Amino acid sequence: MVINMTILHFSASAGPTMTLLLGAISVFMPNGYLLYNFAATFPVDFRYEGTKAFLFRHMLVITCLICSFVGLVWAGQLLHWPLVMNNIPDGSVLSDEDVGNGMNAILILLGGLSLVLCLIHWKKSIVPLYTPNANESNDKTDDAAVDALTNEAADTNSPTSDEHELGQL
């Protein structure tokens, strides 16, 4: 949660409220929901660079932390650190050095694979959310169109000058 809150605030330039909400929610929900819209409950509305910073920095930090802990346990097995060796029962599958080496190597390779899959997810799923569709002439995904629509909606919700004057009487 703290990692996500730090990345949201400093890298993705999220406001304090959004940082607190998304940071708390990230404990319970997969982070993919945080990238564009949290399950349609409230709009996250990050700009392209904020989304990119959040996704890649989050994945890099989490993957590096997990791989470093796996590497630390692996080093403990290879160097026979008492803290690690005392927690592996003698009859366990993990007591076999080849199995331990294989499992640790696979875990670190899966960490690397998760970074590659993160890049593919970015290219195939997230970038199209920010790219206007060339085939549709009425696509409103660019920032200027979204801002214009937001301002238009705000204008329709504000009182007209007649209503404002009547309210003051």
C-alpha positions as CSV (number, residue, x, y, z in Angstrom):
1,M,0.0,0.0,0.0
2,V,2.8,2.4,0.9
3,I,4.6,1.7,-2.3
4,N,1.5,2.3,-4.4
5,M,0.7,5.5,-2.5
6,T,4.3,6.8,-3.1
7,I,4.2,6.0,-6.8
8,L,0.7,7.5,-7.2
9,H,1.6,10.7,-5.5
10,F,5.1,11.3,-6.8
11,S,5.2,9.6,-10.2
12,A,1.6,9.6,-11.4
13,S,0.9,13.1,-9.9
14,A,-2.3,12.0,-8.3
15,G,-3.9,14.3,-5.9
16,P,-4.0,13.6,-2.2
17,T,-7.5,12.2,-2.2
18,M,-6.9,9.9,-5.2
19,T,-3.6,8.8,-3.7
20,L,-5.3,7.8,-0.4
21,L,-8.3,6.1,-2.1
22,L,-6.3,4.2,-4.7
23,G,-3.5,3.3,-2.2
24,A,-6.0,1.8,0.2
25,I,-7.9,0.0,-2.5
26,S,-4.7,-1.4,-3.9
27,V,-4.4,-3.7,-0.9
28,F,-7.6,-5.5,-1.9
29,M,-7.9,-5.1,-5.7
30,P,-5.5,-6.0,-8.5
31,N,-3.6,-2.9,-9.7
32,G,-4.9,-3.2,-13.3
33,Y,-8.2,-1.7,-12.1
34,L,-6.3,1.4,-10.9
35,L,-4.9,2.3,-14.3
36,Y,-7.9,3.7,-16.1
37,N,-11.0,3.4,-14.0
38,F,-11.6,1.7,-10.7
39,A,-14.4,-0.7,-11.7
40,A,-16.5,2.3,-12.9
41,T,-17.0,3.4,-9.3
42,F,-15.1,6.7,-9.7
43,P,-13.0,7.9,-12.6
44,V,-9.2,7.8,-12.0
45,D,-8.6,9.8,-15.2
46,F,-4.8,9.7,-15.2
47,R,-3.1,11.3,-18.2
48,Y,-1.0,9.0,-20.4
49,E,2.3,9.8,-18.6
50,G,0.8,9.3,-15.1
51,T,-0.6,5.9,-16.1
52,K,2.7,4.9,-17.6
53,A,4.7,6.0,-14.6
54,F,2.3,4.2,-12.2
55,L,2.3,0.9,-14.1
56,F,5.9,0.6,-14.9
57,R,7.3,1.9,-11.6
58,H,4.9,-0.2,-9.6
59,M,5.7,-3.4,-11.5
60,L,9.4,-2.7,-11.4
61,V,9.5,-2.0,-7.6
62,I,7.2,-5.0,-6.7
63,T,9.0,-7.4,-9.0
64,C,12.5,-6.3,-7.8
65,L,11.4,-6.7,-4.2
66,I,10.0,-10.2,-4.7
67,C,13.1,-11.3,-6.8
68,S,15.5,-9.9,-4.2
69,F,13.8,-11.8,-1.4
70,V,13.9,-15.0,-3.5
71,G,17.5,-14.3,-4.2
72,L,18.2,-13.8,-0.5
73,V,16.6,-17.1,0.4
74,W,18.5,-18.8,-2.4
75,A,21.8,-17.3,-1.2
76,G,20.8,-18.6,2.3
77,Q,20.3,-22.1,0.9
78,L,23.6,-22.1,-1.0
79,L,25.6,-20.6,1.9
80,H,23.8,-22.8,4.5
81,W,22.6,-19.8,6.6
82,P,21.1,-21.2,9.9
83,L,18.1,-18.9,9.6
84,V,17.2,-20.4,6.2
85,M,18.4,-24.0,6.8
86,N,16.6,-24.3,10.2
87,N,13.3,-23.5,8.6
88,I,13.5,-26.3,5.9
89,P,12.5,-29.7,7.4
90,D,14.9,-32.6,6.6
91,G,12.3,-34.7,4.9
92,S,11.0,-31.7,2.8
93,V,11.3,-31.5,-1.0
94,L,13.0,-28.2,-0.5
95,S,15.9,-29.9,1.4
96,D,17.1,-31.3,-2.0
97,E,19.5,-28.7,-3.4
98,D,18.6,-29.3,-7.0
99,V,14.9,-28.8,-6.3
100,G,15.7,-25.6,-4.3
101,N,17.9,-24.2,-7.1
102,G,15.4,-25.0,-9.7
103,M,12.4,-23.5,-7.9
104,N,14.4,-20.3,-7.1
105,A,15.6,-20.0,-10.6
106,I,12.0,-20.4,-11.9
107,L,10.7,-17.8,-9.5
108,I,13.2,-15.3,-10.7
109,L,12.5,-16.1,-14.3
110,L,8.8,-15.6,-13.7
111,G,9.6,-12.2,-12.2
112,G,11.4,-11.3,-15.4
113,L,8.5,-12.7,-17.4
114,S,6.0,-10.6,-15.5
115,L,7.9,-7.5,-16.6
116,V,7.8,-8.6,-20.2
117,L,4.0,-9.3,-19.9
118,C,3.6,-5.9,-18.3
119,L,5.1,-4.3,-21.4
120,I,2.8,-6.3,-23.6
121,H,-0.2,-5.4,-21.5
122,W,0.9,-1.7,-21.8
123,K,1.2,-1.9,-25.6
124,K,-1.9,-4.0,-26.3
125,S,-4.4,-2.9,-23.6
126,I,-3.5,0.5,-22.1
127,V,-2.1,2.5,-25.0
128,P,-5.3,1.9,-27.1
129,L,-7.3,3.6,-24.3
130,Y,-5.3,6.7,-25.0
131,T,-5.1,6.5,-28.7
132,P,-7.9,8.0,-30.8
133,N,-9.4,5.5,-33.2
134,A,-8.6,6.6,-36.8
135,N,-11.7,4.8,-38.2
136,E,-14.2,6.8,-36.1
137,S,-14.5,10.5,-36.8
138,N,-16.5,11.3,-33.6
139,D,-14.0,9.7,-31.2
140,K,-13.7,12.0,-28.1
141,T,-10.6,10.5,-26.4
142,D,-8.2,13.4,-26.9
143,D,-7.7,15.7,-23.9
144,A,-9.1,18.8,-25.6
145,A,-12.4,17.1,-26.4
146,V,-12.7,15.6,-22.9
147,D,-12.0,19.0,-21.3
148,A,-14.6,20.6,-23.6
149,L,-17.2,18.0,-22.6
150,T,-16.4,18.4,-18.9
151,N,-16.7,22.2,-19.1
152,E,-20.0,21.8,-21.1
153,A,-21.4,19.5,-18.4
154,A,-20.3,21.8,-15.7
155,D,-22.0,24.7,-17.5
156,T,-25.3,22.9,-17.7
157,N,-25.3,22.1,-14.0
158,S,-24.6,25.7,-12.9
159,P,-27.6,28.1,-12.5
160,T,-28.3,30.5,-15.3
161,S,-28.0,34.2,-14.7
162,D,-31.8,34.5,-14.2
163,E,-31.9,31.6,-11.7
164,H,-28.9,33.1,-9.9
165,E,-30.6,36.5,-9.7
166,L,-33.9,34.9,-8.4
167,G,-31.9,33.0,-5.8
168,Q,-30.5,36.3,-4.5
169,L,-34.0,37.9,-4.1
